[in-house]
Amino acid sequence: MIGRLFAITFIAGMAGLAVGMADSAFRHYYYKIAEGEDRKSLFVHDVEAVKHNEEGVDE
């Protein structure tokens, strides 16, 4: 009973580790190799900074 519980816990932990490593490796190599527009489609969102000038406010 204890051995079976240990085995299931170990297998689940190793599966989670493998999924995390696969995701990390994919992101690493995707950012390293993909072209600019391709990168924006999955993980990066465009952010535009807008400068607002008000009278009497010094920067």
PDB file of N, H, CA, C and O in Angstrom:
ATOM      1  N   MET A   1       0.831  -1.194   0.000  1.00  0.00           N
ATOM      2  CA  MET A   1       0.000   0.000   0.000  1.00  0.00           C
ATOM      3  C   MET A   1       0.877   1.260   0.000  1.00  0.00           C
ATOM      4  O   MET A   1       0.682   2.149  -0.830  1.00  0.00           O
ATOM      5  N   ILE A   2       1.833   1.339   0.921  1.00  0.00           N
ATOM      6  H   ILE A   2       1.990   0.618   1.595  1.00  0.00           H
ATOM      7  CA  ILE A   2       2.712   2.505   0.996  1.00  0.00           C
ATOM      8  C   ILE A   2       3.593   2.579  -0.253  1.00  0.00           C
ATOM      9  O   ILE A   2       3.819   3.659  -0.800  1.00  0.00           O
ATOM     10  N   GLY A   3       4.085   1.423  -0.695  1.00  0.00           N
ATOM     11  H   GLY A   3       3.901   0.546  -0.251  1.00  0.00           H
ATOM     12  CA  GLY A   3       4.923   1.390  -1.892  1.00  0.00           C
ATOM     13  C   GLY A   3       4.177   1.847  -3.122  1.00  0.00           C
ATOM     14  O   GLY A   3       4.733   2.546  -3.969  1.00  0.00           O
ATOM     15  N   ARG A   4       2.923   1.459  -3.224  1.00  0.00           N
ATOM     16  H   ARG A   4       2.471   0.891  -2.536  1.00  0.00           H
ATOM     17  CA  ARG A   4       2.105   1.875  -4.365  1.00  0.00           C
ATOM     18  C   ARG A   4       1.856   3.384  -4.327  1.00  0.00           C
ATOM     19  O   ARG A   4       1.928   4.046  -5.363  1.00  0.00           O
ATOM     20  N   LEU A   5       1.571   3.923  -3.166  1.00  0.00           N
ATOM     21  H   LEU A   5       1.513   3.385  -2.325  1.00  0.00           H
ATOM     22  CA  LEU A   5       1.371   5.362  -3.004  1.00  0.00           C
ATOM     23  C   LEU A   5       2.648   6.124  -3.364  1.00  0.00           C
ATOM     24  O   LEU A   5       2.597   7.154  -4.037  1.00  0.00           O
ATOM     25  N   PHE A   6       3.792   5.607  -2.909  1.00  0.00           N
ATOM     26  H   PHE A   6       3.833   4.770  -2.363  1.00  0.00           H
ATOM     27  CA  PHE A   6       5.073   6.223  -3.234  1.00  0.00           C
ATOM     28  C   PHE A   6       5.328   6.196  -4.737  1.00  0.00           C
ATOM     29  O   PHE A   6       5.793   7.183  -5.306  1.00  0.00           O
ATOM     30  N   ALA A   7       5.027   5.077  -5.378  1.00  0.00           N
ATOM     31  H   ALA A   7       4.650   4.274  -4.916  1.00  0.00           H
ATOM     32  CA  ALA A   7       5.245   4.948  -6.822  1.00  0.00           C
ATOM     33  C   ALA A   7       4.372   5.920  -7.609  1.00  0.00           C
ATOM     34  O   ALA A   7       4.841   6.557  -8.552  1.00  0.00           O
ATOM     35  N   ILE A   8       3.106   6.033  -7.224  1.00  0.00           N
ATOM     36  H   ILE A   8       2.724   5.515  -6.458  1.00  0.00           H
ATOM     37  CA  ILE A   8       2.194   6.952  -7.918  1.00  0.00           C
ATOM     38  C   ILE A   8       2.648   8.390  -7.726  1.00  0.00           C
ATOM     39  O   ILE A   8       2.625   9.176  -8.674  1.00  0.00           O
ATOM     40  N   THR A   9       3.060   8.745  -6.516  1.00  0.00           N
ATOM     41  H   THR A   9       3.078   8.107  -5.746  1.00  0.00           H
ATOM     42  CA  THR A   9       3.546  10.097  -6.241  1.00  0.00           C
ATOM     43  C   THR A   9       4.806  10.395  -7.038  1.00  0.00           C
ATOM     44  O   THR A   9       4.956  11.485  -7.588  1.00  0.00           O
ATOM     45  N   PHE A  10       5.706   9.431  -7.098  1.00  0.00           N
ATOM     46  H   PHE A  10       5.584   8.545  -6.651  1.00  0.00           H
ATOM     47  CA  PHE A  10       6.947   9.608  -7.850  1.00  0.00           C
ATOM     48  C   PHE A  10       6.671   9.771  -9.346  1.00  0.00           C
ATOM     49  O   PHE A  10       7.260  10.638  -9.991  1.00  0.00           O
ATOM     50  N   ILE A  11       5.794   8.957  -9.893  1.00  0.00           N
ATOM     51  H   ILE A  11       5.315   8.252  -9.369  1.00  0.00           H
ATOM     52  CA  ILE A  11       5.463   9.043 -11.316  1.00  0.00           C
ATOM     53  C   ILE A  11       4.786  10.372 -11.634  1.00  0.00           C
ATOM     54  O   ILE A  11       5.099  10.997 -12.647  1.00  0.00           O
ATOM     55  N   ALA A  12       3.868  10.807 -10.785  1.00  0.00           N
ATOM     56  H   ALA A  12       3.613  10.299  -9.962  1.00  0.00           H
ATOM     57  CA  ALA A  12       3.194  12.091 -11.006  1.00  0.00           C
ATOM     58  C   ALA A  12       4.193  13.249 -10.925  1.00  0.00           C
ATOM     59  O   ALA A  12       4.123  14.187 -11.719  1.00  0.00           O
ATOM     60  N   GLY A  13       5.105  13.183  -9.981  1.00  0.00           N
ATOM     61  H   GLY A  13       5.161  12.421  -9.336  1.00  0.00           H
ATOM     62  CA  GLY A  13       6.119  14.228  -9.850  1.00  0.00           C
ATOM     63  C   GLY A  13       7.043  14.277 -11.053  1.00  0.00           C
ATOM     64  O   GLY A  13       7.371  15.360 -11.539  1.00  0.00           O
ATOM     65  N   MET A  14       7.466  13.124 -11.537  1.00  0.00           N
ATOM     66  H   MET A  14       7.200  12.245 -11.142  1.00  0.00           H
ATOM     67  CA  MET A  14       8.340  13.082 -12.708  1.00  0.00           C
ATOM     68  C   MET A  14       7.619  13.567 -13.963  1.00  0.00           C
ATOM     69  O   MET A  14       8.217  14.235 -14.807  1.00  0.00           O
ATOM     70  N   ALA A  15       6.334  13.231 -14.085  1.00  0.00           N
ATOM     71  H   ALA A  15       5.848  12.689 -13.399  1.00  0.00           H
ATOM     72  CA  ALA A  15       5.552  13.708 -15.227  1.00  0.00           C
ATOM     73  C   ALA A  15       5.434  15.230 -15.191  1.00  0.00           C
ATOM     74  O   ALA A  15       5.584  15.886 -16.222  1.00  0.00           O
ATOM     75  N   GLY A  16       5.167  15.794 -14.018  1.00  0.00           N
ATOM     76  H   GLY A  16       5.045  15.262 -13.181  1.00  0.00           H
ATOM     77  CA  GLY A  16       5.091  17.247 -13.883  1.00  0.00           C
ATOM     78  C   GLY A  16       6.412  17.920 -14.197  1.00  0.00           C
ATOM     79  O   GLY A  16       6.447  18.967 -14.842  1.00  0.00           O
ATOM     80  N   LEU A  17       7.493  17.316 -13.740  1.00  0.00           N
ATOM     81  H   LEU A  17       7.464  16.465 -13.216  1.00  0.00           H
ATOM     82  CA  LEU A  17       8.826  17.849 -14.037  1.00  0.00           C
ATOM     83  C   LEU A  17       9.107  17.816 -15.533  1.00  0.00           C
ATOM     84  O   LEU A  17       9.642  18.779 -16.084  1.00  0.00           O
ATOM     85  N   ALA A  18       8.753  16.726 -16.192  1.00  0.00           N
ATOM     86  H   ALA A  18       8.318  15.944 -15.745  1.00  0.00           H
ATOM     87  CA  ALA A  18       8.982  16.600 -17.637  1.00  0.00           C
ATOM     88  C   ALA A  18       8.168  17.630 -18.420  1.00  0.00           C
ATOM     89  O   ALA A  18       8.670  18.212 -19.381  1.00  0.00           O
ATOM     90  N   VAL A  19       6.932  17.858 -18.024  1.00  0.00           N
ATOM     91  H   VAL A  19       6.524  17.386 -17.243  1.00  0.00           H
ATOM     92  CA  VAL A  19       6.096  18.853 -18.700  1.00  0.00           C
ATOM     93  C   VAL A  19       6.682  20.252 -18.501  1.00  0.00           C
ATOM     94  O   VAL A  19       6.731  21.035 -19.450  1.00  0.00           O
ATOM     95  N   GLY A  20       7.118  20.571 -17.310  1.00  0.00           N
ATOM     96  H   GLY A  20       7.078  19.935 -16.539  1.00  0.00           H
ATOM     97  CA  GLY A  20       7.723  21.877 -17.045  1.00  0.00           C
ATOM     98  C   GLY A  20       9.008  22.084 -17.822  1.00  0.00           C
ATOM     99  O   GLY A  20       9.252  23.172 -18.343  1.00  0.00           O
ATOM    100  N   MET A  21       9.832  21.050 -17.905  1.00  0.00           N
ATOM    101  H   MET A  21       9.634  20.165 -17.482  1.00  0.00           H
ATOM    102  CA  MET A  21      11.079  21.163 -18.667  1.00  0.00           C
ATOM    103  C   MET A  21      10.806  21.322 -20.157  1.00  0.00           C
ATOM    104  O   MET A  21      11.495  22.086 -20.833  1.00  0.00           O
ATOM    105  N   ALA A  22       9.820  20.618 -20.671  1.00  0.00           N
ATOM    106  H   ALA A  22       9.260  19.997 -20.122  1.00  0.00           H
ATOM    107  CA  ALA A  22       9.475  20.735 -22.093  1.00  0.00           C
ATOM    108  C   ALA A  22       8.978  22.144 -22.409  1.00  0.00           C
ATOM    109  O   ALA A  22       9.358  22.724 -23.426  1.00  0.00           O
ATOM    110  N   ASP A  23       8.133  22.694 -21.545  1.00  0.00           N
ATOM    111  H   ASP A  23       7.824  22.223 -20.718  1.00  0.00           H
ATOM    112  CA  ASP A  23       7.626  24.049 -21.751  1.00  0.00           C
ATOM    113  C   ASP A  23       8.750  25.069 -21.699  1.00  0.00           C
ATOM    114  O   ASP A  23       8.808  25.974 -22.532  1.00  0.00           O
ATOM    115  N   SER A  24       9.636  24.930 -20.738  1.00  0.00           N
ATOM    116  H   SER A  24       9.589  24.195 -20.062  1.00  0.00           H
ATOM    117  CA  SER A  24      10.759  25.854 -20.594  1.00  0.00           C
ATOM    118  C   SER A  24      11.701  25.783 -21.798  1.00  0.00           C
ATOM    119  O   SER A  24      12.149  26.813 -22.301  1.00  0.00           O
ATOM    120  N   ALA A  25      11.995  24.579 -22.251  1.00  0.00           N
ATOM    121  H   ALA A  25      11.631  23.742 -21.842  1.00  0.00           H
ATOM    122  CA  ALA A  25      12.881  24.414 -23.400  1.00  0.00           C
ATOM    123  C   ALA A  25      12.244  24.987 -24.659  1.00  0.00           C
ATOM    124  O   ALA A  25      12.921  25.629 -25.462  1.00  0.00           O
ATOM    125  N   PHE A  26      10.943  24.759 -24.835  1.00  0.00           N
ATOM    126  H   PHE A  26      10.393  24.238 -24.182  1.00  0.00           H
ATOM    127  CA  PHE A  26      10.254  25.311 -26.010  1.00  0.00           C
ATOM    128  C   PHE A  26      10.321  26.827 -26.020  1.00  0.00           C
ATOM    129  O   PHE A  26      10.652  27.428 -27.042  1.00  0.00           O
ATOM    130  N   ARG A  27      10.010  27.449 -24.892  1.00  0.00           N
ATOM    131  H   ARG A  27       9.741  26.961 -24.062  1.00  0.00           H
ATOM    132  CA  ARG A  27      10.050  28.914 -24.839  1.00  0.00           C
ATOM    133  C   ARG A  27      11.454  29.439 -25.098  1.00  0.00           C
ATOM    134  O   ARG A  27      11.621  30.430 -25.809  1.00  0.00           O
ATOM    135  N   HIS A  28      12.464  28.789 -24.530  1.00  0.00           N
ATOM    136  H   HIS A  28      12.329  27.985 -23.953  1.00  0.00           H
ATOM    137  CA  HIS A  28      13.839  29.231 -24.705  1.00  0.00           C
ATOM    138  C   HIS A  28      14.239  29.190 -26.182  1.00  0.00           C
ATOM    139  O   HIS A  28      14.712  30.191 -26.722  1.00  0.00           O
ATOM    140  N   TYR A  29      14.057  28.067 -26.823  1.00  0.00           N
ATOM    141  H   TYR A  29      13.673  27.255 -26.384  1.00  0.00           H
ATOM    142  CA  TYR A  29      14.474  27.934 -28.211  1.00  0.00           C
ATOM    143  C   TYR A  29      13.557  28.687 -29.157  1.00  0.00           C
ATOM    144  O   TYR A  29      14.007  29.140 -30.209  1.00  0.00           O
ATOM    145  N   TYR A  30      12.279  28.835 -28.813  1.00  0.00           N
ATOM    146  H   TYR A  30      11.914  28.467 -27.958  1.00  0.00           H
ATOM    147  CA  TYR A  30      11.367  29.603 -29.657  1.00  0.00           C
ATOM    148  C   TYR A  30      11.799  31.063 -29.701  1.00  0.00           C
ATOM    149  O   TYR A  30      11.852  31.657 -30.777  1.00  0.00           O
ATOM    150  N   TYR A  31      12.109  31.646 -28.552  1.00  0.00           N
ATOM    151  H   TYR A  31      12.066  31.163 -27.678  1.00  0.00           H
ATOM    152  CA  TYR A  31      12.555  33.036 -28.524  1.00  0.00           C
ATOM    153  C   TYR A  31      13.914  33.196 -29.183  1.00  0.00           C
ATOM    154  O   TYR A  31      14.204  34.248 -29.754  1.00  0.00           O
ATOM    155  N   LYS A  32      14.747  32.174 -29.115  1.00  0.00           N
ATOM    156  H   LYS A  32      14.512  31.320 -28.652  1.00  0.00           H
ATOM    157  CA  LYS A  32      16.084  32.248 -29.695  1.00  0.00           C
ATOM    158  C   LYS A  32      16.037  32.182 -31.219  1.00  0.00           C
ATOM    159  O   LYS A  32      16.835  32.846 -31.880  1.00  0.00           O
ATOM    160  N   ILE A  33      15.128  31.405 -31.790  1.00  0.00           N
ATOM    161  H   ILE A  33      14.479  30.866 -31.253  1.00  0.00           H
ATOM    162  CA  ILE A  33      15.134  31.128 -33.215  1.00  0.00           C
ATOM    163  C   ILE A  33      14.045  31.875 -33.989  1.00  0.00           C
ATOM    164  O   ILE A  33      14.283  32.254 -35.135  1.00  0.00           O
ATOM    165  N   ALA A  34      12.883  32.097 -33.421  1.00  0.00           N
ATOM    166  H   ALA A  34      12.689  31.789 -32.490  1.00  0.00           H
ATOM    167  CA  ALA A  34      11.745  32.649 -34.150  1.00  0.00           C
ATOM    168  C   ALA A  34      12.010  34.075 -34.617  1.00  0.00           C
ATOM    169  O   ALA A  34      12.769  34.822 -34.000  1.00  0.00           O
ATOM    170  N   GLU A  35      11.373  34.423 -35.703  1.00  0.00           N
ATOM    171  H   GLU A  35      10.756  33.816 -36.204  1.00  0.00           H
ATOM    172  CA  GLU A  35      11.471  35.788 -36.238  1.00  0.00           C
ATOM    173  C   GLU A  35      10.598  36.734 -35.417  1.00  0.00           C
ATOM    174  O   GLU A  35       9.787  36.292 -34.604  1.00  0.00           O
ATOM    175  N   GLY A  36      10.769  38.023 -35.632  1.00  0.00           N
ATOM    176  H   GLY A  36      11.429  38.382 -36.293  1.00  0.00           H
ATOM    177  CA  GLY A  36      10.100  39.034 -34.825  1.00  0.00           C
ATOM    178  C   GLY A  36       8.588  38.922 -34.767  1.00  0.00           C
ATOM    179  O   GLY A  36       8.023  38.890 -33.673  1.00  0.00           O
ATOM    180  N   GLU A  37       7.915  38.863 -35.906  1.00  0.00           N
ATOM    181  H   GLU A  37       8.374  38.889 -36.794  1.00  0.00           H
ATOM    182  CA  GLU A  37       6.454  38.806 -35.918  1.00  0.00           C
ATOM    183  C   GLU A  37       5.933  37.490 -35.344  1.00  0.00           C
ATOM    184  O   GLU A  37       4.880  37.468 -34.706  1.00  0.00           O
ATOM    185  N   ASP A  38       6.647  36.413 -35.563  1.00  0.00           N
ATOM    186  H   ASP A  38       7.502  36.431 -36.081  1.00  0.00           H
ATOM    187  CA  ASP A  38       6.224  35.122 -35.019  1.00  0.00           C
ATOM    188  C   ASP A  38       6.260  35.125 -33.502  1.00  0.00           C
ATOM    189  O   ASP A  38       5.415  34.500 -32.862  1.00  0.00           O
ATOM    190  N   ARG A  39       7.223  35.816 -32.922  1.00  0.00           N
ATOM    191  H   ARG A  39       7.910  36.324 -33.442  1.00  0.00           H
ATOM    192  CA  ARG A  39       7.336  35.863 -31.464  1.00  0.00           C
ATOM    193  C   ARG A  39       6.151  36.551 -30.830  1.00  0.00           C
ATOM    194  O   ARG A  39       5.703  36.157 -29.753  1.00  0.00           O
ATOM    195  N   LYS A  40       5.639  37.575 -31.488  1.00  0.00           N
ATOM    196  H   LYS A  40       6.002  37.895 -32.363  1.00  0.00           H
ATOM    197  CA  LYS A  40       4.556  38.358 -30.904  1.00  0.00           C
ATOM    198  C   LYS A  40       3.260  37.567 -30.807  1.00  0.00           C
ATOM    199  O   LYS A  40       2.415  37.879 -29.968  1.00  0.00           O
ATOM    200  N   SER A  41       3.086  36.561 -31.638  1.00  0.00           N
ATOM    201  H   SER A  41       3.772  36.308 -32.320  1.00  0.00           H
ATOM    202  CA  SER A  41       1.808  35.876 -31.708  1.00  0.00           C
ATOM    203  C   SER A  41       1.495  35.032 -30.474  1.00  0.00           C
ATOM    204  O   SER A  41       0.320  34.863 -30.147  1.00  0.00           O
ATOM    205  N   LEU A  42       2.503  34.492 -29.772  1.00  0.00           N
ATOM    206  H   LEU A  42       3.457  34.629 -30.037  1.00  0.00           H
ATOM    207  CA  LEU A  42       2.209  33.590 -28.657  1.00  0.00           C
ATOM    208  C   LEU A  42       2.315  34.231 -27.286  1.00  0.00           C
ATOM    209  O   LEU A  42       1.369  34.163 -26.501  1.00  0.00           O
ATOM    210  N   PHE A  43       3.452  34.853 -26.979  1.00  0.00           N
ATOM    211  H   PHE A  43       4.221  34.908 -27.617  1.00  0.00           H
ATOM    212  CA  PHE A  43       3.707  35.227 -25.597  1.00  0.00           C
ATOM    213  C   PHE A  43       3.851  36.725 -25.360  1.00  0.00           C
ATOM    214  O   PHE A  43       3.692  37.175 -24.225  1.00  0.00           O
ATOM    215  N   VAL A  44       4.146  37.510 -26.387  1.00  0.00           N
ATOM    216  H   VAL A  44       4.275  37.145 -27.309  1.00  0.00           H
ATOM    217  CA  VAL A  44       4.460  38.920 -26.198  1.00  0.00           C
ATOM    218  C   VAL A  44       3.317  39.764 -26.748  1.00  0.00           C
ATOM    219  O   VAL A  44       2.836  39.533 -27.858  1.00  0.00           O
ATOM    220  N   HIS A  45       2.899  40.723 -25.977  1.00  0.00           N
ATOM    221  H   HIS A  45       3.289  40.911 -25.076  1.00  0.00           H
ATOM    222  CA  HIS A  45       1.861  41.640 -26.410  1.00  0.00           C
ATOM    223  C   HIS A  45       2.486  43.002 -26.658  1.00  0.00           C
ATOM    224  O   HIS A  45       3.399  43.414 -25.944  1.00  0.00           O
ATOM    225  N   ASP A  46       1.990  43.701 -27.675  1.00  0.00           N
ATOM    226  H   ASP A  46       1.247  43.367 -28.255  1.00  0.00           H
ATOM    227  CA  ASP A  46       2.490  45.045 -27.958  1.00  0.00           C
ATOM    228  C   ASP A  46       1.980  46.019 -26.910  1.00  0.00           C
ATOM    229  O   ASP A  46       0.800  46.021 -26.561  1.00  0.00           O
ATOM    230  N   VAL A  47       2.873  46.829 -26.427  1.00  0.00           N
ATOM    231  H   VAL A  47       3.832  46.828 -26.710  1.00  0.00           H
ATOM    232  CA  VAL A  47       2.518  47.862 -25.469  1.00  0.00           C
ATOM    233  C   VAL A  47       3.035  49.178 -26.007  1.00  0.00           C
ATOM    234  O   VAL A  47       4.212  49.302 -26.342  1.00  0.00           O
ATOM    235  N   GLU A  48       2.153  50.159 -26.088  1.00  0.00           N
ATOM    236  H   GLU A  48       1.196  50.058 -25.815  1.00  0.00           H
ATOM    237  CA  GLU A  48       2.554  51.468 -26.561  1.00  0.00           C
ATOM    238  C   GLU A  48       2.516  52.440 -25.391  1.00  0.00           C
ATOM    239  O   GLU A  48       1.511  52.556 -24.690  1.00  0.00           O
ATOM    240  N   ALA A  49       3.612  53.123 -25.197  1.00  0.00           N
ATOM    241  H   ALA A  49       4.429  53.029 -25.767  1.00  0.00           H
ATOM    242  CA  ALA A  49       3.670  54.136 -24.147  1.00  0.00           C
ATOM    243  C   ALA A  49       3.298  55.477 -24.768  1.00  0.00           C
ATOM    244  O   ALA A  49       3.835  55.868 -25.805  1.00  0.00           O
ATOM    245  N   VAL A  50       2.392  56.159 -24.130  1.00  0.00           N
ATOM    246  H   VAL A  50       1.956  55.842 -23.288  1.00  0.00           H
ATOM    247  CA  VAL A  50       1.934  57.445 -24.631  1.00  0.00           C
ATOM    248  C   VAL A  50       2.383  58.512 -23.644  1.00  0.00           C
ATOM    249  O   VAL A  50       2.112  58.425 -22.446  1.00  0.00           O
ATOM    250  N   LYS A  51       3.064  59.505 -24.159  1.00  0.00           N
ATOM    251  H   LYS A  51       3.284  59.576 -25.132  1.00  0.00           H
ATOM    252  CA  LYS A  51       3.529  60.584 -23.300  1.00  0.00           C
ATOM    253  C   LYS A  51       2.463  61.682 -23.285  1.00  0.00           C
ATOM    254  O   LYS A  51       2.022  62.166 -24.327  1.00  0.00           O
ATOM    255  N   HIS A  52       2.076  62.048 -22.093  1.00  0.00           N
ATOM    256  H   HIS A  52       2.434  61.656 -21.246  1.00  0.00           H
ATOM    257  CA  HIS A  52       1.042  63.052 -21.928  1.00  0.00           C
ATOM    258  C   HIS A  52       1.670  64.288 -21.277  1.00  0.00           C
ATOM    259  O   HIS A  52       2.209  64.203 -20.173  1.00  0.00           O
ATOM    260  N   ASN A  53       1.603  65.392 -21.935  1.00  0.00           N
ATOM    261  H   ASN A  53       1.166  65.460 -22.832  1.00  0.00           H
ATOM    262  CA  ASN A  53       2.179  66.631 -21.390  1.00  0.00           C
ATOM    263  C   ASN A  53       1.044  67.501 -20.850  1.00  0.00           C
ATOM    264  O   ASN A  53       0.047  67.747 -21.528  1.00  0.00           O
ATOM    265  N   GLU A  54       1.225  67.954 -19.617  1.00  0.00           N
ATOM    266  H   GLU A  54       2.035  67.754 -19.066  1.00  0.00           H
ATOM    267  CA  GLU A  54       0.266  68.874 -19.032  1.00  0.00           C
ATOM    268  C   GLU A  54       0.985  70.187 -18.765  1.00  0.00           C
ATOM    269  O   GLU A  54       2.184  70.206 -18.488  1.00  0.00           O
ATOM    270  N   GLU A  55       0.259  71.256 -18.849  1.00  0.00           N
ATOM    271  H   GLU A  55      -0.715  71.241 -19.075  1.00  0.00           H
ATOM    272  CA  GLU A  55       0.860  72.549 -18.583  1.00  0.00           C
ATOM    273  C   GLU A  55       1.200  72.675 -17.106  1.00  0.00           C
ATOM    274  O   GLU A  55       0.416  72.283 -16.241  1.00  0.00           O
ATOM    275  N   GLY A  56       2.359  73.216 -16.829  1.00  0.00           N
ATOM    276  H   GLY A  56       2.996  73.535 -17.532  1.00  0.00           H
ATOM    277  CA  GLY A  56       2.771  73.461 -15.456  1.00  0.00           C
ATOM    278  C   GLY A  56       3.382  72.253 -14.768  1.00  0.00           C
ATOM    279  O   GLY A  56       3.694  72.327 -13.579  1.00  0.00           O
ATOM    280  N   VAL A  57       3.561  71.163 -15.460  1.00  0.00           N
ATOM    281  H   VAL A  57       3.308  71.102 -16.425  1.00  0.00           H
ATOM    282  CA  VAL A  57       4.143  69.968 -14.859  1.00  0.00           C
ATOM    283  C   VAL A  57       5.540  69.780 -15.457  1.00  0.00           C
ATOM    284  O   VAL A  57       5.699  69.612 -16.666  1.00  0.00           O
ATOM    285  N   ASP A  58       6.536  69.811 -14.588  1.00  0.00           N
ATOM    286  H   ASP A  58       6.407  69.947 -13.606  1.00  0.00           H
ATOM    287  CA  ASP A  58       7.901  69.585 -15.049  1.00  0.00           C
ATOM    288  C   ASP A  58       8.248  68.114 -14.883  1.00  0.00           C
ATOM    289  O   ASP A  58       7.823  67.454 -13.935  1.00  0.00           O
ATOM    290  N   GLU A  59       9.032  67.623 -15.831  1.00  0.00           N
ATOM    291  H   GLU A  59       9.378  68.159 -16.601  1.00  0.00           H
ATOM    292  CA  GLU A  59       9.447  66.228 -15.742  1.00  0.00           C
ATOM    293  C   GLU A  59      10.831  66.123 -15.185  1.00  0.00           C
ATOM    294  O   GLU A  59      11.354  65.019 -15.036  1.00  0.00           O
TER     295      GLU A  59
END
